[in-house]
């Protein structure tokens, strides 16, 4: 809203009105606004949750310090969501299709998580929303995003192409043809020439319908990544501050990618496709990171509030949708590897348990709980570490791994 107000002021030659035309300024404003909202409004929301007696239901899993968390207010994800939406509505360009899709994804996934928490806490349904309904909701937003990218004429890319020097056989420059924006199921991947991968290459056997087949593959990839990342973040949310911290780290990396991919000069430096209009997503992600850092004010150990499924399902899904919109979705297995490992640990544990009639691979899943148990207490294939690790140390180590993964994600783009 302020974006449009300043646009009017700019026409009247008011000093400083042009600031709103700069992505960097609006991103900084969104970050600060989100941070302050999460800290100051968050306190009021926490008090309200306490008065409503919306406390976390803690099962006794024989983990150190676990029972002390009983009764801590949950559903704190509403703090994160509010701190994201308000700055975006104030300083974001609401005519930008990328921004609109991110706002829709935030509200959509937030509602799924909210309903799950509501059923657990207010309706005393310990299982919350049935898993199939969560998946349906996640698939729904994934389909909306994929179909919009396919149909919307403004969501295009500009392919990068290399000019090779005949003398040195090296890349002399990366060029773009500005008048040739195309709509294509392409994404960015590491380790290959030009960093481009077209899903239609997988459906070349369809001949004239290869491009359509490529879009169908893209739809399936989108559905899988949104569901897997959303559920991975949900499983990862078991220790104070861990999911918020990892999501903020991934958010910073994605914000940088959006800024580079939305700028034709920086896109050329990384030799990646140029995505016109996607630079507006930097404003959204700045609010996202600011909201998470503000939330950590209360969620860091010992937590005064938990995000609940309202927050965790939203964070993972939003990260996936963002990566898809900037055509970097195939980098998620590196950037969000910890979320997917949490997913995989549960899948493997359940499958092995059923196959062996009660034996386990890990002492406990999701994986982060494996490190909280002493060896020998559970008959598991993997007993290391032999002594339980303190919760704060596990969180800090996961954050460090998250930072390393973010760095690797960028480094791989320059490796051919």
N, C-alpha and C positions, 0 to 999 in steps of 0.2 A: 504493500500500500504506500509506504514511504517512497518506494521506487517510482511510482507513478506521480506522486506529489512533486518529487524532485525533478521529474521529467517536465512537468509544467513550469516549475521555477526556472529550469534551464532555458526555456523558451523566452522567459522574461529577463534573462541575463542577470540573475541573482548570483552574487559571488559564492563560490563553493558548490553550486548546484550540480556541476559536472562530475563531482566525486562519485555520484551514484551510477555513473556510466562505467566505472572501473570495477572489474570483477574482484580485484585484490581488496579494494576498499569495502565493498559490500560483503565479501567473505570475512574480512576482519570484524566488521560490525556484527555479522551473524554469529561469529564465534563468541564475541564478548557478550552479546545479548543472551545467547543460549547458556553460557557459563553462569552469568548472574542470575538468570531465571532459575536454573537448576539449584543454585545455592540458596537463594532467598525465598523463592516460592516453594522450593522443595521442603523447607522446614515446616511450612504451614501444611503441606500435604501429608508429611509424616505425622504431625500432630493429629490431623484429621483421621488418618488410618488407625492411629492408636485409640482415639475415642470410639471409632467404629469397631474396635477389637478385631481388626483384620491382621492376625498374627500368623506367622509361618507354622505349618504343621510339620514337626520334626519327628521322623521315625528313629528309633534307637538302633543305629548301625554299628555301635561300639567304636565310634571314632572320637578321638580326643577333642574335648571342647564343644562337641556337637550339641549336647542337650542344653548348653548355655544359650543357644540361639533360639530356643523355643519361645514363641510369643513375639519375636521381633517382627515389626510391621513388614508386610510384603505388598505386592502390587505396586512397588515403587517405580515400575516401568512407566507409569503415567507421568512421572516427573520428567523422564527422558523424552517421551513423546511430545509433551507440552512444550518443553524447552527446544525441541527441534521445529515444531510447527509454527510457533509464534514468530521467531526471527525470519523464517522463510516467507511467511505471509507479509511481514513488514518490509524486508529489503530484497526479496526475491522477485524475479520477473515471472509473473504468473501467466504470461502468455506463452512461455517457453514449454514445449511439450515434455522435455526431459524433467523439468522441475515438477510439472503436474503429475507425471507418472511416479516420481519419488514420493510426493505428498500422498498420493493415493495408496501406494504400497505401505507407507508408514501407518496410515489410518487403518487400512485393511488388516494388516498383520497384527497391529495393536489390538484390534477388536477380537481377533481369534485368541490371542493370549489373554485378554481381559475376560472373555467368556470362560476360558479354561480355569483361570484363577477364581472367578466368581462361583463356578460350580463346586470347586474344591472347598472354598472358605465359607461361602454363605449358604450353599445348599448341602454342605457336609458330604460331598461326593469325593472320596479320597482319590479316585482316578481322574476326576475332572472331565473334560471333553474327551469323547472317544477318539482314539488315534485316527480312525478313518475320516472323521470330520475335520480334524486338523489338516490332514493331507489334502482333503478336498479343497479346503480354504487356501492352502499354499499353492496347489495346482491352479486354482482359480486366478490368483493374482499373476502367476507365471504366464498363464495363457493370455491374460489381458495385455501384459507387457509385450509378449512375443507377437501377438496379432497387431498391436499398435505399431510396433517397429516395422512390421511387414506392410501395413496399409497406409500409414501416415506419410504423406509426400515430403514432409520437411525433415524426416529422420533418414538422412543419407550419409554417405561417406565419400571421401576423396582418396583414391588409391595412391599410394606412394610407389614411385619407380626409380630405379637406380640408373645413374649415368656412369658407365664403366670406362676408365681410362684405357685407351688402346696400348699405351706405353707400359704402364705399371700393372694393368689388369686389376686395379683396385677401384673401389667406389669413389668417384670424383665428386658427385653431389647427388642429393635426393630431390626429385622434382615432383610437383603436383600440377595437375591440370585443373585449374579453378573452375572452368566452365563445364567440367565433366563430373559433377556429383552423381553418384550412382546408388541404387538401392540393391544391396547384395548381402547374402548371408555369410559375411566374412568376419573374422575375429583376429586378434593378435596373439601369436604364440612365440615362445623363444626358440632359439637354436636353428632357425631357418631363414633363408634369403627373404628379405623384405619384411619378415615377421608376420606375414599374412597367411591365413588359412581360410579357404572357402569351403563351407560344408557341402557345397554341390559337387566337390571333388569326390565325395564318398558315394554320390548317387549318379556318377557319370554313365552308368549302365542304363539309365533312364533316357538317354539321348536328349531329345528336345525338351523333356520334362525334368532334366537334371537340376535346373535352378529351383523349381518347385519342390523337388525332393530335398534339396539342400535346406530350404526353409523349414520343411517338416523335421529334419534332423535338428535344426536350430531350436524348434519348438520343444522337442524332447529333451535336449540339453538344458534348456531354460527351466523346464519343469523339474528335472532332476536336481539342478544346482540350487534352485530356490528352496526346495524341500530339504535337501541334504544340509545346506548351510544353516537354515532356520532351525532344524532339529539338532544339528551339531552344537550350535550356540546354546540351545536349551539344555542339552546334556552337560555342557561345559559349565553351566551356572550352578556350581555347588560349593564354591569357596568364595569368601569375601573379596570382592573387587576383581576377581579373575576375568569374568566375561566382559565387564565394562572396560577393563584395561586392554584386553586383547582386541576388542572391537574398536577402541580408539586408535590403536596402533594400525590396524587394517584400514581404518577410516583415513588416517593421514596419508598412507600409501596410495589409496584410491583417489584422494583429493589431488595429489600431485599428478597422478596419471591423467585425471580428467583435465587438469590445467594444461598439461603438455599435449594431450590429444586434441584439445580444443583450440590450440594455437598452432598455426601452420608452420611457423618458424621452429618451434621446439619439437613439433612432430617430425620435421625433417632431420633434426639432430638425432633423434632416437630411431629414425627410419621406420616409423609406424604410420598407419593411416590417420588422416585428418578427419575429425568428426565435427562438422560445423554445428554450432549451437550447444554442444555438450559442455562448453566451458561454464555454463550457468550452474551445472551440477556442483561446482566448487563451492558455491554459496551454500547449497544444501549440506554438503559434507562438512563444511566449517561449523555449521550449526550442530550437526551430528556429533562431531568431536568435542565441541564446547559443552554440549549437554552431558556427554559421558564423563568428562573431567569434573564438571560440576556435581554430577551424581556420585562420583568417587569421594567427594567431600564427606558424604554420609555412608557410603557403601564400603569404604576401606576398612580393614580389620581394626577393631571389632565393629562389624556393620551395625548401623542404626536403622537400616532399612534394606530389604531385599528387592530386586527388580521383579521377581516372579516371572511367570510365563508371559505376562504383559510386556515385559522388557526383552527377555531372552529370545522369544520367538520372533519378535520384531527386529532385533538387531541383526540376527543371522540372515533373515530374509531380505532386509534392506541392503545389507552388504552385497548379497548375490545380485539383486536387481540393479544396483548401482554399477557393478562390474559388467553386467550384461549390456546396459545402456551405453557404456563407453567402449564396448567391443573388446573387453579384456577378461571375459568370463573363464577362459581356459587357463588363466593365471591363478585362479582361485585355489586349485589344488596345492599350490605352493604357498600363497599368501595366507590361506585359512586352513593349512594342513592340520593344525591342532583340533579344529572343530571336526574335521572329517575323521581324524584318529579316534576322537571320542565316540563318534558314530560307529566306527568299525569295531572298537573294543566291545561295545555292547552287543553288536551283531554276532561277533565271534564267540563271545562268552555264552550267549543264549544257545547258539547252534551247538557248541561243544558240550554244554551242560545237558542238552537233550540227547545228543548222540551217545554220551558216555554214561548216562544215568545218574548225573549229579556231580561230576568232576568239573573243575574250573581251569581256565587258562590264567586269569588274573585273580589276585586275592579279592578284588572287588571292582565293579565297573559302575559308572563311567571311569575311565582310566585314572583320572586325578585322585579318586578315592583309593586306588591300588597303593599309592604312595603313603597313605595315612594309616596303614595297617602293619603291624609287626609280622615277621615271617613265622610260619608254623601255626598260626591261628586258623588258617584255612588251607584245605588240601588243594593247592593250585600248582600248575606247571611252572609258573614264574613266581619265585619267592623274593627276588631282589626288588627293592632294597630290604635288607633283613630287619632294619629298625625303621619305625614310622618316622616320617619327615613332618616337621611343623607346618601348619597350614600356610603361614605367611611366607615361608621359604618356597613352598610349592608354587604359590601364586607368583612370587617374584621370578622364579625360574621359568615359568610359563610365559611371563611377560618378556623375559630376555629372549626366549626362543621365538616369540612372536616378532620381536624387533629384527632378529637374524633372518627370519623368513621374509619379512618385508624388504630387507636389503637384498636378499637373494633374488627376489621377484624382479627388482630393478636391474640387477647385474645381468640376469639371463637375457634381458632385451638387447644387450650389446654383444652377446656371444653369438657368433655365427658358426 
